[in-house]
Amino acid sequence: REIPAHLAHIAEGIQDSGTTRQEARTLLAHHATA
């Protein structure tokens, strides 16, 4: 499924800060259900 642009931007910030992929998935899932 497509990721909204603002969530993709958040994901980029997560990668820059060195967050693990699992943490990124958790955070994105959290935003998706908010």
C-alpha positions in Angstrom: 0.0 0.0 0.0 1.0 3.6 -0.6 2.7 5.5 2.3 1.4 9.1 2.7 4.0 11.8 1.9 4.1 13.1 5.5 4.7 9.6 6.8 7.4 9.0 4.3 9.1 12.2 5.5 8.9 10.9 9.1 10.5 7.6 7.9 13.4 9.5 6.4 13.9 11.4 9.7 13.9 8.0 11.5 16.5 6.6 9.2 18.7 9.7 9.7 18.5 9.4 13.5 19.6 5.8 13.3 16.4 4.2 14.4 16.1 0.6 13.6 13.7 -0.7 10.9 11.5 -2.4 13.5 11.2 0.9 15.5 10.4 2.7 12.3 7.6 0.2 11.5 6.2 0.6 15.0 6.2 4.4 14.8 4.7 4.4 11.3 2.0 2.0 12.4 1.3 4.3 15.4 0.9 7.3 13.1 -1.3 5.4 10.7 -3.8 4.6 13.4 -3.7 8.0 15.1 
